[in-house]
Amino acid sequence: MGGVFLLFASAELVLSAPGYGTDERSSLCREPAHCLRLSAYRTLSEKIPIAKLCRVCYDEIKKIGKETLCMRPVKKVTDSLTEQQYLICPAHINHYGRLFGGQLLKWIDELAGIVAIRHCGATVTTAAIDNLQFQAPAYTGDMIVLRGMVTCVGRSSMEIRVDTYRESLEGKREMINRAYIDMVCIDCKGQPKEVPELIIETEEQRQEQEAAKKRKRMRNQRRLEGF
Ligand SMILES: CC(C)(COP(=O)(O)OP(=O)(O)OC[C@H]1O[C@@H](n2cnc3c(N)ncnc32)[C@H](O)[C@@H]1OP(=O)(O)O)[C@@H](O)C(=O)NCCC(=O)NCCS
């Protein structure tokens, strides 16, 4: 296998010489392009021995029949997962002593933007805020924790889930809000731009992705019907 390498140049793979992948299907290869995705994620600027690809993934490259394969970059959910804390001050409180819903919404939108920017590495805009449910109040002196993660990506859009907790002095968290925000990656002209694919690693992430696809279908339907 000596001398047989895949060269990675940003999101482009170059097969520099003929070779063979291992006959063993790696435990990582749950889908045909899995090795490719994983390799691209780990080693954007390194040389990877092709022997590290399984036969299935190697054959995928050969099937394309080109020496150069352009592929969409990939990111894991954990690459953009973000937490942010706030201490509730009098300025955040409404006339009956509770945290302003609008203040929380601002923090949620900001955090979702940071998660989305970390995922796509470019400018984003908020397309929609969905499913905002205030489950419990927060008061002056409370510590608020916002935790945001990507649940699903389309071509240019990313759905971000932001959970908000009130954290006690002992560190116990009580959820007070869950929101889903659609962020769209845009270029310098404000036009939608492709985002990296999302690598799903856990059963919980898979279920969240399935639910997100369902929400997207429902949102598209609402947009079509204009309500
Ligand atoms: C979001 C925006 C860039 C989409 O542009 P567009 O020309 O409608 O683009 P498209 O119809 O091709 O949709 C692009 C993507 O955005 C998604 N999208 C568009 N409108 C959406 C909406 N209202 N809700 C959820 N997703 C939406 C589409 O589903 C699509 O996703 P995909 O590429 O992953 O399949 C554009 O509508 C916009 O700039 N809106 C204003 C956003 C803004 O100013 N936000 C700040 C808050 S005031």
The ligand as an SDF file (V2000), in Angstrom:
LIG
                    3D

 48 50  0  0  0  0  0  0  0  0999 V2000
  -33.8420   33.3130    4.7990 C   0  0  0  0  0  0  0  0  0  0  0  0
  -33.6390   33.7760    3.3650 C   0  0  0  0  0  0  0  0  0  0  0  0
  -32.1360   34.0640    3.1420 C   0  0  0  0  0  0  0  0  0  0  0  0
  -34.0760   32.6330    2.4460 C   0  0  0  0  0  0  0  0  0  0  0  0
  -33.9220   33.0790    1.1280 O   0  0  0  0  0  0  0  0  0  0  0  0
  -34.8690   32.4930   -0.0400 P   0  0  0  0  0  0  0  0  0  0  0  0
  -34.5660   33.2440   -1.2720 O   0  0  0  0  0  0  0  0  0  0  0  0
  -36.2690   32.3990    0.4370 O   0  0  0  0  0  0  0  0  0  0  0  0
  -34.2280   31.0870   -0.2500 O   0  0  0  0  0  0  0  0  0  0  0  0
  -34.8670   29.6660   -0.5530 P   0  0  0  0  0  0  0  0  0  0  0  0
  -36.3380   29.6740   -0.7770 O   0  0  0  0  0  0  0  0  0  0  0  0
  -33.9880   29.1270   -1.6300 O   0  0  0  0  0  0  0  0  0  0  0  0
  -34.5920   28.8840    0.7960 O   0  0  0  0  0  0  0  0  0  0  0  0
  -33.2710   28.6870    1.2570 C   0  0  0  0  0  0  0  0  0  0  0  0
  -33.3440   27.8700    2.5140 C   0  0  0  0  0  0  0  0  0  0  0  0
  -33.9770   28.6480    3.5380 O   0  0  0  0  0  0  0  0  0  0  0  0
  -35.0680   27.9230    4.0790 C   0  0  0  0  0  0  0  0  0  0  0  0
  -36.0990   28.8720    4.4070 N   0  0  0  0  0  0  0  0  0  0  0  0
  -36.5100   29.9200    3.6640 C   0  0  0  0  0  0  0  0  0  0  0  0
  -37.4920   30.5750    4.2890 N   0  0  0  0  0  0  0  0  0  0  0  0
  -37.7030   29.9370    5.4480 C   0  0  0  0  0  0  0  0  0  0  0  0
  -38.6100   30.1280    6.5320 C   0  0  0  0  0  0  0  0  0  0  0  0
  -39.5020   31.1210    6.5520 N   0  0  0  0  0  0  0  0  0  0  0  0
  -38.5700   29.2680    7.5570 N   0  0  0  0  0  0  0  0  0  0  0  0
  -37.6780   28.2440    7.5760 C   0  0  0  0  0  0  0  0  0  0  0  0
  -36.7880   28.0160    6.5930 N   0  0  0  0  0  0  0  0  0  0  0  0
  -36.8140   28.8480    5.5270 C   0  0  0  0  0  0  0  0  0  0  0  0
  -35.5000   26.9740    2.9740 C   0  0  0  0  0  0  0  0  0  0  0  0
  -36.1960   25.8450    3.5030 O   0  0  0  0  0  0  0  0  0  0  0  0
  -34.1750   26.6020    2.3620 C   0  0  0  0  0  0  0  0  0  0  0  0
  -33.5480   25.5870    3.1340 O   0  0  0  0  0  0  0  0  0  0  0  0
  -32.5930   24.4630    2.4320 P   0  0  0  0  0  0  0  0  0  0  0  0
  -31.6390   25.1930    1.5120 O   0  0  0  0  0  0  0  0  0  0  0  0
  -31.8710   23.8560    3.5730 O   0  0  0  0  0  0  0  0  0  0  0  0
  -33.5030   23.5310    1.7200 O   0  0  0  0  0  0  0  0  0  0  0  0
  -34.4580   35.0500    3.0230 C   0  0  0  0  0  0  0  0  0  0  0  0
  -35.8440   34.7370    3.0990 O   0  0  0  0  0  0  0  0  0  0  0  0
  -34.1670   36.2040    3.9650 C   0  0  0  0  0  0  0  0  0  0  0  0
  -33.1380   36.8770    3.8160 O   0  0  0  0  0  0  0  0  0  0  0  0
  -35.0760   36.4490    4.9390 N   0  0  0  0  0  0  0  0  0  0  0  0
  -34.8890   37.5270    5.9070 C   0  0  0  0  0  0  0  0  0  0  0  0
  -34.0760   37.0140    7.0740 C   0  0  0  0  0  0  0  0  0  0  0  0
  -33.7720   38.1010    8.0920 C   0  0  0  0  0  0  0  0  0  0  0  0
  -33.5890   39.2470    7.7430 O   0  0  0  0  0  0  0  0  0  0  0  0
  -33.6750   37.6930    9.3350 N   0  0  0  0  0  0  0  0  0  0  0  0
  -33.3580   38.5940   10.4330 C   0  0  0  0  0  0  0  0  0  0  0  0
  -34.4970   38.6500   11.3820 C   0  0  0  0  0  0  0  0  0  0  0  0
  -35.3920   40.1540   11.2250 S   0  0  0  0  0  0  0  0  0  0  0  0
  1  2  1  0
  2  3  1  0
  2  4  1  0
  2 36  1  0
  4  5  1  0
  5  6  1  0
  6  7  2  0
  6  8  1  0
  6  9  1  0
  9 10  1  0
 10 11  2  0
 10 12  1  0
 10 13  1  0
 13 14  1  0
 14 15  1  0
 15 16  1  0
 15 30  1  0
 16 17  1  0
 17 18  1  0
 17 28  1  0
 18 19  1  0
 18 27  1  0
 19 20  2  0
 20 21  1  0
 21 22  1  0
 21 27  2  0
 22 23  1  0
 22 24  2  0
 24 25  1  0
 25 26  2  0
 26 27  1  0
 28 29  1  0
 28 30  1  0
 30 31  1  0
 31 32  1  0
 32 33  2  0
 32 34  1  0
 32 35  1  0
 36 37  1  0
 36 38  1  0
 38 39  2  0
 38 40  1  0
 40 41  1  0
 41 42  1  0
 42 43  1  0
 43 44  2  0
 43 45  1  0
 45 46  1  0
 46 47  1  0
 47 48  1  0
M  END
$$$$
